[in-house]
Each structure stands twice: as C-alpha cells, then as structure tokens.
Amino acid sequence: KNQVEQSPQSLIILEGKNCTLQCNYTVSPFSNLRWYKQDTGRGPVSLTIMTFSENTKSNGRYTATLDADTKQSSLHITASQLSDSASYICVVSLYNNAGNMLTFGGGTRLMVKP
Amino acid sequence: DGGITQSPKYLFRKEGQNVTLSCEQNLNHDAMYWYRQDPGQGLRLIYYSQIVNDFQKGDIAEGYSVSREKKESFPLTVTSAQKNPTAFYLCASRNGAENTIYFGEGSWLTVV
C-alpha cells in the first residue's frame, strides 16, 4: 500500500532556532514529492517540489532534500520565525495510467515560540 | 487575481440535510479535486475530475456527489448519507504543465 509517514507529529521550538522535519514514503512508481505549509484553517501552500533526479531544493529559509533510494525526504527550516508556526505536509505523487495521484502524509504541526 | 475560491467558509448543517460546497477556479486548469481533512490526519480524496463532464470517485466518496458541467466549477454536495460530515473540506486544481496542485482556502462544515 502506498503510504507517506511524517515525523515528528508535532514540534515546539524557540524563535530563531533551526529544525528538520522528516518524510518517509513507500509510494511506487514515484513521480515527485512536494512539501506544503498549511496555516490553521487555511489551504495548503506549496513550498517545494522535487522530482526523482533532484536531491535538494531551497525556497528562502526552507530547504528540502530527497533521497529516492531510501525513499526519504526532509524539510529543514533555518532561523525560525513565529510565522513558521503551521502544519507541514509531505505529498508524494504516484504516476499511473489514470494520471498523477497524490498520497498525503499526516503532517507535522510546528509551533515556534518567542 | 487568479486562484481557487471556495464558499462558504463556514457552513452549519442539520442532520438529514444535503449541502453544497462551491469551488470555482479561474486558472484554466483541467483537473480539479475535493479533499476532506480531519484533525491530525492527512488529506483524503473524495472525488476528482480530469476534464469537463467527467469525474471519478476517490478513496472516501460514499455520501458525497459532484458535478463538472463547466471547466471552472466543481461543486461538492454532502448528502444525508454521509454519517460523519463534520470536517474541513479543501478544493484543489492542478496545472498539468507545472505539475503543481493549488488549493482553495477551505470550507468548514459542522453538523448541528
């Protein structure tokens, strides 16, 4: 069964500190992996998207890595800000004959405290 | 502005009633999706449509119905057959060329 597992489920850090969120998946055949940020009660917003051949991609203070061999990805947040408090969702795309299909992780809820 | 608009943001439903959530996009995307999000869980696919006048059931379609009469619109009806409809509902559309999913702001549905 195609699955996406994220860890930790929740995380509290102090403002200015760095943190790393993990995503492990069993989706096959793999097409791409996305990280989304979702503020409470809002729709998810895309942070990064990586294909099989990419192993790192940055978007400001967010850096995502991908190891397609071990089927692991991480999202590193540098110099955290209060506005980083949100849920971060890992989404893996499976490509099959019906077109791209998505498998969502359960998300990591991050709280940044002053 | 281009984007996906969901309405209403908050909706209360009495037991036994059908309600319809609206989703409109002006991004000229062919594919549209409806997801349900429950606290602490990943998004689950209810229905999706790859093209106008065509749609398929997702993983949790029971108790829901959709239509895709226009490219821009993909309304979701939550019927009385859905036994636990209280949730956050997200509509999305996909740009095939960029392979990017864009989400609306979501709709909260509460059964009272």
Interface residues (C-beta under 8 A of the other chain):
Chain A: V4 Q9 S31 N32 R34 Y36 G41 R42 G43 P44 V45 S46 I49 I89 V91 S93 A98 G99 N100 L102 F104 G105 G106 G107
Chain B: I4 Q6 A31 Y35 G40 Q41 G42 L43 R44 L45 Q50 Q56 F88 L90 A92 R94 N99 T100 I101 Y102 F103 G104 E105 G106 W108
